[in-house]
Amino acid sequence: MLALAAVYVIWGSTYFGIKVAIGSLPPLGMLALRFGVAGALMYGVLRARGVPAPTPRQWGWSAVVGLLLLGGGTGLVTLAERDASSSVAAMLIAVSPLFSGLFGRLWGERTGAREWLGIAVGLAGIVLLNLGELRATPLAALLLVLAPLCWTFGSQWSRHLPLPDGLMGSAAEMLTGGAALAVLSVVTREHWHAPTPASLWALAYLIVAGSLVAYSAYMYLVAHARPAVATSYAYVNPLVAVLLGVGLGGEHLGALGVVALLVILLGVLLVIWPSRPTLEAT
């Protein structure tokens, strides 16, 4: 329950935090700092407590998962927020459980008629969202659709990979993912300027709350809870993000935006709602 509370509330607030942080910090470089610092702190504490270091094989798979989740997932969201509001970003990420239903088939999980209906309803909600006041540029909208694809694929794949146990797995993924983001920042020639105090405070919040606490809580859920429960944050985060975006960020949510949010949440609920157990003859 504590892990769920962390990913529900804290991650809902990180969309607004990202928007503030990239106000004066380059997106990829900011994320490299966020995950690199958080990963180094967690790794150092765990090693001091006697937790074994990951094996070379575990480092390799942690890099793959870190690249998918932190580079492809969080990285694409951060790039998209240059041209999209934090509310739009959170609502589009709400389709994560829909993609989980699709990727589950790769590992033998059956996708029923209701799940397919939910996927269709969720995609319809995305269309409505881009017709309302909270529009994003075409590129930002594309990035916000690709982000949950990377995130959910990496999350489901991680359940079948030889990753370090517990928090060491989170530390290894943040270190390797942060390193990959730093390389991308250099390759894309991001420009650094003197950051504002607001961006620095937002970055500190993202490091401590968004990474050390919430990301570790999420990886705990991925390892110990059903996929539907682990991804259920996706239909709570938008509510938190919209409230913060409208209340603190000056964003406007019109009637069509409210309808789009409700349609997306309906699609997600259709996917995650528990199936009725079937009776088998004995």
N, C-alpha and C positions, 0 to 999 in steps of 0.2 A: 504493500500500500504506500509506503514511503517512496519507493522507486517510481510508482505511478504518479504520485503527487508531484515529484520533481520534474518528470518529463511533461506532465500536463501544464503546470504553471510556469516553470522556468523557461522551457523551450518556447512557450507561447510568447514570452516577453523578449526572447532573443531576436525575433524578426525586427522589432523596433530598435533593439540594441545595435544590430548590424547596420540599420539605416543611419543611426547616429554616428557609428564608428567610421563608416566609409564617407562621412561628410568631409573629412580632411585626411583620411588614410587610404592608400590604394587597396582595393578589395582583396586580391590574392596575397599581398604582403601582410595585410592585417590578419588574415586567417592563418598564415604561416606563423606569425607571432603568437596568435591565440593558442593554437594547438601545440606549437613547439614549446612554449613556456609551460603550459598545463601538463604536457606529456613529460617534460623534464622534471618538474616538481613531483609528479606522482611516481615516476620511475625512481627518483632519488630516495623518496620516503620508503617505498617498498623494498628497495635493495638494502636500505639501512635497517629495516625490520627483518632482514634475512630471507626475503622472497627470492627464489632462484631467477636468474636472468633467462630470457627466452633463448631457445636453441636457434641456430641459424635457420632451420626449417620454419620455426615459428615466426622469426623475424620476417622471412620472405612472405608468408601468408598474411601476416599482420600488415605488411606494406600493400598487398593487394586489396585487403578489406579497407585499410585507411584511405587508399586512393579512390575507391568506389564511394565510400560513405562521406569522407571529409573533402576530397577533391571534387568528385562528381556530384555528390549530394549538396553539401553545404557550400562548396565553391561556386557551383552554378547559381544557387539561390542568391549568394552575395553579389555576383556579377549582375544578375537580373535586377537587383534592387537599386541599381543606378538609374534604371528607367521604369521602375514599377514601385508602387507603394508597398509598405510592409504588410498591409491588409491583403492585397492581391497575392503577395508571395505566400502568406500563410494559408489562404483559401485554396490556392492551387496545390500546395503541398498536401492538402487534405485528401488528395486522391491516392496517397501512398497505400492504404489498405486495398484499394482497387487493384493496383499493380501487384500487390502481394498475392491476390487470388490468381493472377495470371502466372507469376513465377513459381507458385506452388506446384504447378503441373510438372515443372522440370524435375521435382523430387517426389513425384508420385501422388501428390495431393489432388483430389478430384475437385473440379470446379463445376458446381451445379447451375441449374437454370436461374435460380435467384441471384447467384453471384454474377452471372453474365448480365442480368437485368441491372444489378447495382452498378456494374462498370459502365453500362450505357447511360444510366441516369447521371452518374458522376461526370462523365464527359459532356453531357448536355449542360450540366451546371457550369462547366468551364466556359462553354460557348456563351451562356447567359452573362457570366461574369465579365467577359470581354466586350459585351454590348452595353454595359452599364457605365456609371461614372468612374468606376475604379479600373479603367482600362490600363493595359500595359502595352508597350511597343511590341510589334511582332517578334523581334528577337528576344525580348525579355520574356514574353509568353512561352516561346519555344524552350528557353533555358529552364523555365519553371515547370515545364512538363518533363524535360529530360532529367531534372534533378531527382524527383522521386523514383524514376526508373533506376537510376544508379543506386540510390539509397536502399530501395526495397530489394533489388537483386543482391547487393552486397550483404544486406542483413540476413536474407534467407540462406545465402551461400555460406555465410560465416558459421551457421549452425552445423555445417558438415566439414569444417576445416580444422586442422590441428593448430589451434591458437593457444596462446598462454592462458592459464586459468585466472579467473577473477579479474581484479583491477589491473594486474600486469598486462592483460590483454588490451584493456583500454589505453594504458600508458604506451604500449608498443604501437598501437594503431595511431595514436595522436602524434607520436614522434615521427613515424614514417610518413604519415599523411601530411604533417607540417613541413617535413623536408621536401616532399614532392611539390607542395604549394609554393615553397620558397624558390624552387627551381623554375616553376611556371612564372612566378613573378619576375624573375630575372630575364627569362626568355622573352616574355611579352613586353619587357622594358617599361615596367610601371614606374611612375614618377613619384618621388617622396617629397612631401612638403612639411613644414612645421605643423604638427597636429594641434587642434584646438583642445582645451581642457575637456569639453564634452566628449570628444572622440576618445580621449585617453580614459576617461571614466567608463565609457561604454565598453572599451576594450578590456579593462580590468574586470568588469562585470561578466563579459563573455568568457574570460579565462577561468574565473573562479566558479561562477554559477552555471554558465552554459556548458563548460567543458569538464572541469573537475567533478562537479556534482551531477549535472543532468546527463552528460554523455555516458558516464560510468553507470548511472542508474539505468539508462537505456540498454546498454550491453548486458547488464544483469538480467533485465527482462527478456532480452533475446535468448539468453541461455536457459532461463528458468520458467518462462511463461509461454502460453500458446501464442502463435504468431498474431492472432486477432487481438489478443490483449496487449502484446508488445507494441503493435502499431496503432492502438486505440488513441494514442496521444494526438493523432492527426485530425481527429474531429473535435478535440477540445482546444488545441493550439489556436485555430482560427478565431475562436471566440475571444480568447485572451488578446491575441494580436490586434483584432479589430477594435476592441475597447481601448487599448493603448494607442493605436494609430489615430483613432478619432479623438480620444481624450487628450493626448499629449502631442501628437504629431500634426494636428490640424487637418487630417484626412477626412473626406466626406463619404459617407455611406448612404446612397440613395435607396429607393424602394427596390429597384432592379438588383442592386447589390445584395440586399437582404434576401431576395428570392433566390438568387444564385447560390448564396451560402446555404440556405435551407435545402436546395436541390442537391448540392454536393454532399451535405451531411446525410440526406436520405439515401443517396447511392452508397455511401460508406456503411450505413447501418444495414442495408440489404446484404452487403458482403460479409460483415462481421457477426451478424446475428446468429447465435448457435442453431445448428440444424436439429430437427427433432430426431431423437434416437430411434433406430429401427429395431424391431423384435426379430430375433433369429431363432429358428427351430433348433431344439437340442435333442 
